[in-house]
């Protein structure tokens, strides 16, 4: 049996494409197997909840089964994030879901700011551009 370090090295190296493909297929099969286990666990929860009333035992059993499901859910979301991971989608819209409206306002510059901008413009016009920049 190869060491864990060797296995991860083989996955990373270009010369082991066949091993990488086999490893990926095995992980995908594992994810689907765990998904099927989650369904079995979920279907079995009602039978776990039949205990003496008022003891809290039923609640504890159901919570334990939920934790088993959540652990598997977390694991397969890392193995196959496109299939089992949370979909994160960010949309930006304006008021009422419409388009974002932009507004441009002209401002009046003070004489001091105009003079400063003129100086900066003069300096930048006299700068030598590096080769390759147009």
C-alpha positions as CSV (number, residue, x, y, z in Angstrom):
1,X,0.0,0.0,0.0
2,X,1.6,3.3,-1.0
3,X,1.8,6.1,1.6
4,X,-0.6,9.0,1.6
5,X,2.2,11.3,0.5
6,X,2.9,9.2,-2.6
7,X,-0.8,9.1,-3.6
8,X,-1.1,12.9,-3.4
9,X,2.1,13.3,-5.3
10,X,0.9,11.0,-8.0
11,X,-2.3,13.0,-8.3
12,X,-0.4,16.2,-8.7
13,X,2.2,15.0,-11.2
14,X,1.5,15.1,-14.9
15,X,3.0,11.6,-15.6
16,X,0.2,9.9,-13.7
17,X,-2.9,11.0,-15.6
18,X,-4.4,7.5,-15.6
19,X,-4.0,7.3,-11.8
20,X,-5.5,10.8,-11.4
21,X,-8.5,9.8,-13.5
22,X,-9.0,6.6,-11.5
23,X,-8.7,8.5,-8.2
24,X,-11.3,11.1,-9.4
25,X,-13.7,8.4,-10.5
26,X,-13.3,6.6,-7.1
27,X,-14.0,9.8,-5.2
28,X,-17.1,10.5,-7.3
29,X,-18.3,7.0,-6.6
30,X,-17.7,7.5,-2.9
31,X,-19.7,10.8,-3.0
32,X,-22.7,9.0,-4.6
33,X,-22.5,6.2,-2.2
34,X,-22.5,8.6,0.8
35,X,-25.5,10.4,-0.8
36,X,-27.4,7.1,-1.0
37,X,-26.4,6.5,2.7
38,X,-27.9,9.9,3.6
39,X,-31.2,8.9,2.0
40,X,-31.2,5.6,4.0
41,X,-30.4,7.4,7.2
42,X,-33.1,10.0,6.6
43,X,-35.7,7.3,5.8
44,X,-34.8,5.5,9.0
45,X,-35.2,8.5,11.3
46,X,-38.9,7.9,12.1
47,X,-38.1,4.5,13.5
48,X,-35.4,6.1,15.7
49,X,-37.9,8.5,17.1
50,X,-40.0,5.8,18.8
51,X,-38.9,5.9,22.4
52,X,-40.5,6.5,25.8
53,X,-42.2,9.9,25.8
54,X,-40.7,12.7,27.9
55,X,-37.3,11.1,28.2
56,X,-35.6,13.1,25.5
57,X,-34.1,9.9,24.1
58,X,-36.0,10.2,20.8
59,X,-34.8,13.8,20.3
60,X,-31.2,12.7,21.0
61,X,-31.4,9.8,18.5
62,X,-32.9,12.1,15.8
63,X,-30.2,14.7,16.4
64,X,-27.5,12.0,16.1
65,X,-29.0,10.9,12.8
66,X,-29.1,14.5,11.5
67,X,-25.5,14.9,12.5
68,X,-24.6,11.8,10.5
69,X,-26.4,13.2,7.5
70,X,-24.8,16.7,7.9
71,X,-21.3,15.2,8.1
72,X,-21.8,13.2,4.9
73,X,-23.3,16.3,3.2
74,X,-20.3,18.4,4.2
75,X,-17.8,15.8,3.0
76,X,-19.4,15.2,-0.4
77,X,-19.8,19.0,-1.0
78,X,-16.0,19.1,-0.8
79,X,-15.4,16.1,-3.0
80,X,-17.9,17.2,-5.7
81,X,-18.6,20.8,-5.2
82,X,-20.3,21.4,-8.6
83,X,-22.8,18.6,-7.9
84,X,-23.3,18.8,-4.1
85,X,-21.9,22.1,-3.1
86,X,-23.9,25.3,-2.3
87,X,-24.5,27.4,-5.3
88,X,-23.3,30.9,-4.8
89,X,-24.6,33.4,-7.2
90,X,-24.3,37.2,-6.8
91,X,-26.6,39.5,-8.7
92,X,-26.6,43.3,-8.5
93,X,-29.8,45.1,-9.4
94,X,-31.2,48.5,-8.9
95,X,-34.4,49.6,-7.2
96,X,-37.3,47.2,-7.6
97,X,-35.0,44.7,-9.4
98,X,-34.4,47.0,-12.3
99,X,-31.2,48.2,-13.9
100,X,-28.7,50.1,-11.9
101,X,-29.0,53.8,-12.6
102,X,-25.9,56.0,-12.7
103,X,-25.8,59.7,-12.4
104,X,-23.0,62.1,-13.3
105,X,-22.8,65.6,-11.8
106,X,-20.5,68.3,-13.0
107,X,-18.8,70.3,-10.2
108,X,-17.2,73.6,-10.3
109,X,-13.5,73.6,-9.4
110,X,-12.0,76.3,-7.4
111,X,-9.3,78.4,-9.0
112,X,-6.7,76.8,-6.8
113,X,-7.7,73.3,-7.9
114,X,-7.7,74.3,-11.5
115,X,-4.2,75.7,-11.2
116,X,-3.0,72.5,-9.5
117,X,-4.6,70.3,-12.2
118,X,-3.0,72.5,-14.9
119,X,0.5,72.0,-13.2
120,X,-0.1,68.2,-13.1
121,X,-1.1,68.1,-16.7
122,X,2.0,70.1,-17.8
123,X,4.3,67.7,-15.8
124,X,2.6,64.6,-17.3
125,X,2.9,66.0,-20.9
126,X,6.7,66.4,-20.4
127,X,7.2,62.9,-19.0
128,X,9.1,60.4,-21.1
129,X,7.1,57.2,-21.7
130,X,8.8,53.9,-21.4
131,X,9.4,51.9,-24.5
132,X,6.5,49.7,-25.6
133,X,3.8,52.0,-24.1
134,X,1.8,54.0,-26.6
